[in-house]
Amino acid sequence: MSQDLLLALLGFAFVTSVTPGPNNMMLLASGVNFGFRRTLPHMLGISIGHALMVVLVGLGLAGVFHSYPPLKTALKAVSVAYMLWLAWKIAHSAAPGEGRATSRPFTFLQAAAFQWVNPKAWAMALGAVSAYAPEGSLGLIAVIALVFMAVNLPSVSLWAWAGEALRRWLSEPSRLRLFNWGMAVLLVATLIPVLRM
């Protein structure tokens, strides 16, 4: 990969990783509700899970969706349903110490698995592979996955850090409830482009 192409890929990975989307809305909420340290497995799951997705998309998964469009429609339906459920869970999150023992941050595996129902993650993976490895070269696919992993982790960390920074201000239960409902609405709003497709 040429230096110009690598710089373009770095820019693409940064912009798509750092801008608002389902992962980042969830990390902001997790940072507020659980703190940065407890959100680390979630961040690592996103970065490594998405890199794996890039590799599998590059190896031909995109062709399966192209050849069998109902599978893409089914994935969209599952994605929308799951994201609506997550928005409901975020909206009803309890404040730390309010005694709701079931409220926990995403684990590494949950965050990695979430990439498969995250419409933005699919768009990022499909866009990167199409633009930077159109001929399906395994070497280029590996570079794309590694670049995404390297750029994604610091980018998504900003959202969890911002959440933790808001934590003290949101320690008042009414503010936290309002914040969690706001995050739920924003998460649902990230579905608008998906529903238009």
Stockholm file with secondary structure:
# STOCKHOLM 1.0

chainA/1-197         MSQDLLLALLGFAFVTSVTPGPNNMMLLASGVNFGFRRTLPHMLGISIGHALMVVLVGLGLAGVFHSYPPLKTALKAVSVAYMLWLAWKIAHSAAPGEGRATSRPFTFLQAAAFQWVNPKAWAMALGAVSAYAPEGSLGLIAVIALVFMAVNLPSVSLWAWAGEALRRWLSEPSRLRLFNWGMAVLLVATLIPVLRM
#=GR chainA/1-197 SS CCHHHHHHHHHHHHHHHHSCSHHHHHHHHHHHHHCHHHHHHHHHHHHHHHHHHHHHIIIIIHHHHHHCHHHHHHHHHHHHHHHHHHHHHHHTCCCTTSSCTTCCCCCHHHHHHHGGGCHHHHHHHHHHHHHHCTTCCHHHHHHHHHHHHHHHHHHHHHHHHHHHHHHTGGGSHHHHHHHHHHHHHHHHHTTHHHHHC
#=GC SS_cons         CCHHHHHHHHHHHHHHHHSCSHHHHHHHHHHHHHCHHHHHHHHHHHHHHHHHHHHHIIIIIHHHHHHCHHHHHHHHHHHHHHHHHHHHHHHTCCCTTSSCTTCCCCCHHHHHHHGGGCHHHHHHHHHHHHHHCTTCCHHHHHHHHHHHHHHHHHHHHHHHHHHHHHHTGGGSHHHHHHHHHHHHHHHHHTTHHHHHC
//
